[in-house]
Structure formats: structure tokens, C-alpha cells
Amino acid sequence: MRSLVVYYSQTGNTKKVACAIQRGMSPLLEQCDIASVKEVKPQDVDKYDLIGLGSPVWDGAETPNVRRFIENIPKQQGRHIFSFNTHGVMPEHFFPTVVRRLRGKGFTVIGMRDWYGTAFSACPEPLFYRWASRRIDLKEAEDFGREMVEVSRRISVGKPTSFLRCPHACLRNNCMS
């Protein structure tokens, strides 16, 4: 199995999470590449069995360059993908819009996860605010990477799995329908 983790990171938080996800995936795979959206072409996803796509949350959704990347990906036939993000506040529209776009491209979305990062906002920090670079967050990202490989393998061989755990905001916005 070959995998690619694609990300965009402005402040470095999403890159740290992407690298941790790749570290978690690498021991379980033949190949696990990582690249920023600037370094990879959308058609390159065809070379991989499992794709991870990460972005910071801007204005409640993915960044414009990640949106363009998704729009330019060739039509897929059920290839497995998972999405992740880092955010400070207002992440609630990210997964509903990203999952809809990825499914529209023909991907099978097998997972999603979010981490708190830095926030450039006038809003006060919520009580549950955490930095994405904390060791516990990076350990969770590694675990998530391993889980995505295991889930993809189970689905590929037809084993039943309850693979999709939606963040609360995703459930409220009914992104999985």
C-alpha cells in the first residue's frame, strides 16, 4: 500500500500534525510520502492507495489553495482519503464542505480529525484550547495515522468497520449524508 499526506500550513501547526500522521502511518506501509499542496500536483494522487489531506481552517472552511487542489483532482473510483485540520475557532463548516467536495470527486472518505492550533482572532481562547504542537496532540496525530491505515486495509478486504468518527461540528451540519 502506498500513501500520501498532503497539507497546507501557514503557521507550521498543520505541518507538524501532517508529519506526525505520516510518522504513525510509515511503519505500516510500503511507502508513505508527505508533501505540501505547493509540491504535489492534483493528478499525483492517482499513484497512491490512501491519501491524507490537511488544512488550517480559514473563515470556517479549508484554505483557497486546498480547495483548488481538490477541484483539480481527477475523478476517483473509491480511492480512500481522510481529512484533518488545525484551527483556533469556528471549525464547524470545514468537514461538511471538504467531505462533500471529496465525495464529489469519487473518493471514499474513511476518517477525519481536527486539532487546535494557533488562532489569529479577537475572540478569547476557549477553555478547551490546546496548541497542536503539544506532545499529546502529536501522539494523537500519530495514532490517527495508524488508525487510517488499519481502517483502509479493513475496508479493502471487505471487513466490516465502524470507521467514520465525525467531529461534533460535522454531525451538527450533517456532512455525512
C-alpha angles and dihedrals in degrees: 000000000000123000139188128197111201121188146162118214128179101174099025098254096104091046091053091051092045091052091049091050090051091049089054093049101041100076090054098049141068089227133003116180128186128202141160117244087255092059101048134058118227091238089058090077087077089074093063137070097206127031130191118199122193136180141160114251113253119184090345097307144063121297119270093248091053089048090053090047090055092045091054097049111111117246111284132210103221097306110168120253136168129194133213138175145185121221146161103206139350103028094151099109097045101084098037091055098038094046091049091050093047093048089048087059090054099257124143104229106216101175150350136200139174136205131194114247136164117317126208097199140117089231116106116252112267117239091250093052114137135174114246091222095063113117093242091055092049091048089052089051091052090049090049090053091052091046092052091053091049093047092048091051093049092050091046093057094043098252115150115250137171089220106156118079108176122208111242093255089055092053092048090052093044093231095162097064 
